[in-house]
Amino acid sequence: MSRKGNCWDNSVAESFFHTLKVELLKDEPLSGWATLKQQLFEYIEVDYNKTRGHSAIGYLSPKNYESKTVIR
């Protein structure tokens, strides 16, 4: 998030939560908080950040993009 009232921040958050709902939950009933926390962690840390391609960065995963653009 950048500054208060910046409308561009909201669009990024809305896009992420839409993707989360579509790809993770898929209209499945929730089976409990502990299971949900584990599913969220795995989705964000494994699928979303390490394997899922993002159009804004040339359909690379954030992990791959970061490794290619970090100055060593």
N, CA, C and O atoms as CSV, one atom per row, in Angstrom:
chain,resi,resn,atom,element,x,y,z
A,1,MET,N,N,0.846,-1.175,0.000
A,1,MET,CA,C,0.000,0.000,0.000
A,1,MET,C,C,0.889,1.235,0.000
A,1,MET,O,O,1.922,1.261,0.670
A,2,SER,N,N,0.500,2.233,-0.731
A,2,SER,CA,C,1.337,3.428,-0.803
A,2,SER,C,C,0.825,4.530,0.113
A,2,SER,O,O,1.377,4.725,1.196
A,3,ARG,N,N,-0.190,5.240,-0.280
A,3,ARG,CA,C,-0.666,6.353,0.544
A,3,ARG,C,C,-2.173,6.275,0.708
A,3,ARG,O,O,-2.860,5.576,-0.037
A,4,LYS,N,N,-2.663,6.986,1.673
A,4,LYS,CA,C,-4.088,6.987,1.976
A,4,LYS,C,C,-4.893,7.509,0.787
A,4,LYS,O,O,-4.577,8.548,0.207
A,5,GLY,N,N,-5.935,6.766,0.442
A,5,GLY,CA,C,-6.828,7.197,-0.617
A,5,GLY,C,C,-6.333,6.948,-2.028
A,5,GLY,O,O,-6.920,7.469,-2.976
A,6,ASN,N,N,-5.286,6.178,-2.201
A,6,ASN,CA,C,-4.768,5.892,-3.535
A,6,ASN,C,C,-5.614,4.780,-4.158
A,6,ASN,O,O,-5.575,3.633,-3.714
A,7,CYS,N,N,-6.368,5.132,-5.182
A,7,CYS,CA,C,-7.299,4.171,-5.773
A,7,CYS,C,C,-6.587,2.999,-6.449
A,7,CYS,O,O,-7.175,1.925,-6.579
A,8,TRP,N,N,-5.349,3.177,-6.878
A,8,TRP,CA,C,-4.640,2.097,-7.558
A,8,TRP,C,C,-4.307,0.957,-6.605
A,8,TRP,O,O,-4.224,-0.194,-7.033
A,9,ASP,N,N,-4.115,1.254,-5.319
A,9,ASP,CA,C,-3.860,0.194,-4.344
A,9,ASP,C,C,-5.052,-0.744,-4.239
A,9,ASP,O,O,-4.882,-1.960,-4.148
A,10,ASN,N,N,-6.243,-0.191,-4.251
A,10,ASN,CA,C,-7.437,-1.006,-4.104
A,10,ASN,C,C,-7.593,-1.980,-5.268
A,10,ASN,O,O,-8.015,-3.117,-5.055
A,11,SER,N,N,-7.272,-1.575,-6.468
A,11,SER,CA,C,-7.446,-2.475,-7.613
A,11,SER,C,C,-6.530,-3.694,-7.507
A,11,SER,O,O,-6.923,-4.795,-7.890
A,12,VAL,N,N,-5.327,-3.510,-6.997
A,12,VAL,CA,C,-4.403,-4.635,-6.825
A,12,VAL,C,C,-4.947,-5.598,-5.778
A,12,VAL,O,O,-4.925,-6.812,-5.978
A,13,ALA,N,N,-5.434,-5.061,-4.663
A,13,ALA,CA,C,-5.991,-5.906,-3.604
A,13,ALA,C,C,-7.240,-6.642,-4.098
A,13,ALA,O,O,-7.405,-7.833,-3.838
A,14,GLU,N,N,-8.106,-5.937,-4.803
A,14,GLU,CA,C,-9.322,-6.566,-5.325
A,14,GLU,C,C,-8.981,-7.687,-6.304
A,14,GLU,O,O,-9.615,-8.742,-6.283
A,15,SER,N,N,-8.002,-7.470,-7.145
A,15,SER,CA,C,-7.589,-8.494,-8.099
A,15,SER,C,C,-7.051,-9.724,-7.381
A,15,SER,O,O,-7.382,-10.852,-7.746
A,16,PHE,N,N,-6.224,-9.510,-6.362
A,16,PHE,CA,C,-5.683,-10.643,-5.611
A,16,PHE,C,C,-6.791,-11.447,-4.939
A,16,PHE,O,O,-6.807,-12.675,-5.026
A,17,PHE,N,N,-7.719,-10.759,-4.267
A,17,PHE,CA,C,-8.776,-11.482,-3.556
A,17,PHE,C,C,-9.724,-12.195,-4.520
A,17,PHE,O,O,-10.256,-13.253,-4.186
A,18,HIS,N,N,-9.942,-11.633,-5.703
A,18,HIS,CA,C,-10.747,-12.339,-6.711
A,18,HIS,C,C,-10.042,-13.635,-7.121
A,18,HIS,O,O,-10.658,-14.699,-7.178
A,19,THR,N,N,-8.751,-13.527,-7.403
A,19,THR,CA,C,-7.972,-14.704,-7.796
A,19,THR,C,C,-7.981,-15.745,-6.682
A,19,THR,O,O,-8.136,-16.938,-6.942
A,20,LEU,N,N,-7.818,-15.297,-5.456
A,20,LEU,CA,C,-7.833,-16.199,-4.307
A,20,LEU,C,C,-9.153,-16.960,-4.233
A,20,LEU,O,O,-9.160,-18.177,-4.048
A,21,LYS,N,N,-10.255,-16.257,-4.374
A,21,LYS,CA,C,-11.568,-16.894,-4.295
A,21,LYS,C,C,-11.772,-17.897,-5.435
A,21,LYS,O,O,-12.280,-18.997,-5.218
A,22,VAL,N,N,-11.378,-17.514,-6.634
A,22,VAL,CA,C,-11.604,-18.376,-7.796
A,22,VAL,C,C,-10.703,-19.603,-7.773
A,22,VAL,O,O,-11.162,-20.716,-8.029
A,23,GLU,N,N,-9.422,-19.406,-7.468
A,23,GLU,CA,C,-8.469,-20.513,-7.566
A,23,GLU,C,C,-8.383,-21.375,-6.310
A,23,GLU,O,O,-8.138,-22.577,-6.410
A,24,LEU,N,N,-8.575,-20.798,-5.150
A,24,LEU,CA,C,-8.423,-21.576,-3.920
A,24,LEU,C,C,-9.748,-22.140,-3.423
A,24,LEU,O,O,-9.862,-23.340,-3.170
A,25,LEU,N,N,-10.722,-21.296,-3.288
A,25,LEU,CA,C,-11.955,-21.739,-2.642
A,25,LEU,C,C,-12.871,-22.525,-3.564
A,25,LEU,O,O,-13.455,-23.520,-3.133
A,26,LYS,N,N,-13.016,-22.117,-4.808
A,26,LYS,CA,C,-13.782,-22.859,-5.818
A,26,LYS,C,C,-15.133,-23.366,-5.313
A,26,LYS,O,O,-15.516,-24.496,-5.616
A,27,ASP,N,N,-15.847,-22.564,-4.562
A,27,ASP,CA,C,-17.179,-22.900,-4.040
A,27,ASP,C,C,-17.186,-24.131,-3.141
A,27,ASP,O,O,-18.220,-24.779,-2.982
A,28,GLU,N,N,-16.040,-24.455,-2.554
A,28,GLU,CA,C,-15.974,-25.584,-1.629
A,28,GLU,C,C,-16.310,-25.089,-0.221
A,28,GLU,O,O,-15.917,-23.982,0.148
A,29,PRO,N,N,-17.020,-25.879,0.559
A,29,PRO,CA,C,-17.309,-25.462,1.932
A,29,PRO,C,C,-16.039,-25.445,2.781
A,29,PRO,O,O,-15.143,-26.268,2.595
A,30,LEU,N,N,-15.978,-24.510,3.700
A,30,LEU,CA,C,-14.822,-24.422,4.589
A,30,LEU,C,C,-14.932,-25.482,5.668
A,30,LEU,O,O,-16.009,-25.705,6.220
A,31,SER,N,N,-13.815,-26.136,5.969
A,31,SER,CA,C,-13.864,-27.229,6.935
A,31,SER,C,C,-13.304,-26.852,8.304
A,31,SER,O,O,-13.201,-27.712,9.180
A,32,GLY,N,N,-12.949,-25.614,8.502
A,32,GLY,CA,C,-12.443,-25.170,9.807
A,32,GLY,C,C,-11.331,-24.153,9.643
A,32,GLY,O,O,-10.721,-24.049,8.578
A,33,TRP,N,N,-11.069,-23.398,10.709
A,33,TRP,CA,C,-10.065,-22.329,10.662
A,33,TRP,C,C,-8.653,-22.863,10.448
A,33,TRP,O,O,-7.881,-22.293,9.677
A,34,ALA,N,N,-8.318,-23.943,11.120
A,34,ALA,CA,C,-6.959,-24.482,10.980
A,34,ALA,C,C,-6.688,-24.932,9.540
A,34,ALA,O,O,-5.616,-24.671,8.993
A,35,THR,N,N,-7.654,-25.599,8.945
A,35,THR,CA,C,-7.513,-26.050,7.563
A,35,THR,C,C,-7.443,-24.854,6.614
A,35,THR,O,O,-6.635,-24.839,5.685
A,36,LEU,N,N,-8.287,-23.856,6.850
A,36,LEU,CA,C,-8.285,-22.661,6.008
A,36,LEU,C,C,-6.949,-21.938,6.092
A,36,LEU,O,O,-6.416,-21.508,5.068
A,37,LYS,N,N,-6.400,-21.797,7.290
A,37,LYS,CA,C,-5.106,-21.136,7.451
A,37,LYS,C,C,-4.009,-21.882,6.687
A,37,LYS,O,O,-3.167,-21.256,6.042
A,38,GLN,N,N,-4.018,-23.193,6.756
A,38,GLN,CA,C,-3.024,-23.994,6.044
A,38,GLN,C,C,-3.198,-23.864,4.529
A,38,GLN,O,O,-2.215,-23.734,3.800
A,39,GLN,N,N,-4.444,-23.898,4.055
A,39,GLN,CA,C,-4.711,-23.755,2.625
A,39,GLN,C,C,-4.283,-22.378,2.127
A,39,GLN,O,O,-3.702,-22.264,1.048
A,40,LEU,N,N,-4.565,-21.326,2.905
A,40,LEU,CA,C,-4.153,-19.970,2.522
A,40,LEU,C,C,-2.646,-19.854,2.442
A,40,LEU,O,O,-2.114,-19.285,1.489
A,41,PHE,N,N,-1.958,-20.384,3.430
A,41,PHE,CA,C,-0.506,-20.328,3.441
A,41,PHE,C,C,0.069,-21.034,2.212
A,41,PHE,O,O,0.930,-20.487,1.524
A,42,GLU,N,N,-0.406,-22.241,1.940
A,42,GLU,CA,C,0.092,-23.002,0.800
A,42,GLU,C,C,-0.217,-22.307,-0.523
A,42,GLU,O,O,0.617,-22.288,-1.428
A,43,TYR,N,N,-1.416,-21.737,-0.634
A,43,TYR,CA,C,-1.781,-21.052,-1.873
A,43,TYR,C,C,-0.871,-19.845,-2.114
A,43,TYR,O,O,-0.345,-19.676,-3.214
A,44,ILE,N,N,-0.686,-19.017,-1.103
A,44,ILE,CA,C,0.106,-17.797,-1.273
A,44,ILE,C,C,1.584,-18.114,-1.437
A,44,ILE,O,O,2.221,-17.626,-2.371
A,45,GLU,N,N,2.129,-18.912,-0.556
A,45,GLU,CA,C,3.570,-19.164,-0.558
A,45,GLU,C,C,4.032,-20.146,-1.631
A,45,GLU,O,O,5.164,-20.046,-2.105
A,46,VAL,N,N,3.188,-21.083,-2.019
A,46,VAL,CA,C,3.599,-22.080,-3.008
A,46,VAL,C,C,3.037,-21.729,-4.384
A,46,VAL,O,O,3.801,-21.494,-5.320
A,47,ASP,N,N,1.737,-21.692,-4.514
A,47,ASP,CA,C,1.125,-21.490,-5.829
A,47,ASP,C,C,1.274,-20.056,-6.332
A,47,ASP,O,O,1.794,-19.840,-7.427
A,48,TYR,N,N,0.828,-19.084,-5.558
A,48,TYR,CA,C,0.760,-17.701,-6.043
A,48,TYR,C,C,2.140,-17.078,-6.240
A,48,TYR,O,O,2.373,-16.418,-7.252
A,49,ASN,N,N,3.046,-17.272,-5.306
A,49,ASN,CA,C,4.354,-16.622,-5.391
A,49,ASN,C,C,5.416,-17.411,-6.140
A,49,ASN,O,O,6.332,-16.816,-6.709
A,50,LYS,N,N,5.317,-18.724,-6.153
A,50,LYS,CA,C,6.398,-19.523,-6.737
A,50,LYS,C,C,6.074,-20.141,-8.088
A,50,LYS,O,O,6.987,-20.381,-8.876
A,51,THR,N,N,4.808,-20.405,-8.382
A,51,THR,CA,C,4.512,-21.100,-9.629
A,51,THR,C,C,3.551,-20.357,-10.551
A,51,THR,O,O,3.640,-20.524,-11.767
A,52,ARG,N,N,2.646,-19.553,-10.029
A,52,ARG,CA,C,1.618,-18.914,-10.858
A,52,ARG,C,C,2.195,-17.732,-11.634
A,52,ARG,O,O,2.806,-16.839,-11.048
A,53,GLY,N,N,1.999,-17.728,-12.958
A,53,GLY,CA,C,2.453,-16.626,-13.787
A,53,GLY,C,C,1.567,-15.403,-13.632
A,53,GLY,O,O,0.350,-15.528,-13.493
A,54,HIS,N,N,2.167,-14.222,-13.655
A,54,HIS,CA,C,1.440,-12.965,-13.498
A,54,HIS,C,C,1.622,-12.124,-14.762
A,54,HIS,O,O,2.750,-11.919,-15.211
A,55,SER,N,N,0.545,-11.647,-15.323
A,55,SER,CA,C,0.607,-10.925,-16.594
A,55,SER,C,C,1.422,-9.637,-16.501
A,55,SER,O,O,2.065,-9.256,-17.479
A,56,ALA,N,N,1.414,-8.964,-15.370
A,56,ALA,CA,C,2.131,-7.685,-15.228
A,56,ALA,C,C,3.649,-7.858,-15.289
A,56,ALA,O,O,4.365,-6.886,-15.529
A,57,ILE,N,N,4.146,-9.060,-15.079
A,57,ILE,CA,C,5.595,-9.293,-15.100
A,57,ILE,C,C,5.967,-10.351,-16.140
A,57,ILE,O,O,6.855,-11.177,-15.927
A,58,GLY,N,N,5.267,-10.301,-17.258
A,58,GLY,CA,C,5.587,-11.190,-18.381
A,58,GLY,C,C,5.255,-12.644,-18.155
A,58,GLY,O,O,5.936,-13.526,-18.679
A,59,TYR,N,N,4.228,-12.906,-17.388
A,59,TYR,CA,C,3.770,-14.259,-17.084
A,59,TYR,C,C,4.822,-15.124,-16.398
A,59,TYR,O,O,4.838,-16.346,-16.545
A,60,LEU,N,N,5.692,-14.468,-15.651
A,60,LEU,CA,C,6.622,-15.179,-14.774
A,60,LEU,C,C,6.003,-15.229,-13.385
A,60,LEU,O,O,5.133,-14.422,-13.057
A,61,SER,N,N,6.450,-16.170,-12.576
A,61,SER,CA,C,6.031,-16.161,-11.181
A,61,SER,C,C,6.823,-15.050,-10.475
A,61,SER,O,O,7.911,-14.699,-10.929
A,62,PRO,N,N,6.304,-14.495,-9.382
A,62,PRO,CA,C,7.063,-13.466,-8.664
A,62,PRO,C,C,8.444,-13.951,-8.242
A,62,PRO,O,O,9.403,-13.180,-8.278
A,63,LYS,N,N,8.561,-15.203,-7.846
A,63,LYS,CA,C,9.851,-15.765,-7.443
A,63,LYS,C,C,10.837,-15.755,-8.612
A,63,LYS,O,O,11.988,-15.349,-8.450
A,64,ASN,N,N,10.388,-16.200,-9.790
A,64,ASN,CA,C,11.265,-16.207,-10.972
A,64,ASN,C,C,11.624,-14.794,-11.406
A,64,ASN,O,O,12.771,-14.522,-11.760
A,65,TYR,N,N,10.647,-13.898,-11.380
A,65,TYR,CA,C,10.893,-12.512,-11.768
A,65,TYR,C,C,11.928,-11.872,-10.841
A,65,TYR,O,O,12.844,-11.189,-11.299
A,66,GLU,N,N,11.773,-12.097,-9.551
A,66,GLU,CA,C,12.700,-11.530,-8.577
A,66,GLU,C,C,14.109,-12.065,-8.777
A,66,GLU,O,O,15.079,-11.311,-8.694
A,67,SER,N,N,14.226,-13.344,-9.036
A,67,SER,CA,C,15.554,-13.920,-9.210
A,67,SER,C,C,16.247,-13.413,-10.478
A,67,SER,O,O,17.476,-13.384,-10.538
A,68,LYS,N,N,15.474,-13.016,-11.483
A,68,LYS,CA,C,16.059,-12.511,-12.731
A,68,LYS,C,C,16.380,-11.023,-12.659
A,68,LYS,O,O,17.202,-10.538,-13.436
A,69,THR,N,N,15.748,-10.286,-11.741
A,69,THR,CA,C,15.939,-8.836,-11.710
A,69,THR,C,C,16.757,-8.341,-10.532
A,69,THR,O,O,17.057,-7.149,-10.464
A,70,VAL,N,N,17.125,-9.200,-9.611
A,70,VAL,CA,C,17.902,-8.782,-8.439
A,70,VAL,C,C,19.343,-8.539,-8.855
A,70,VAL,O,O,19.959,-9.358,-9.537
A,71,ILE,N,N,19.867,-7.391,-8.429
A,71,ILE,CA,C,21.271,-7.063,-8.710
A,71,ILE,C,C,22.133,-7.813,-7.706
A,71,ILE,O,O,21.905,-7.736,-6.499
A,72,ARG,N,N,23.113,-8.530,-8.206
A,72,ARG,CA,C,23.963,-9.337,-7.323
A,72,ARG,C,C,25.297,-8.714,-7.141
A,72,ARG,O,O,26.141,-9.258,-6.429
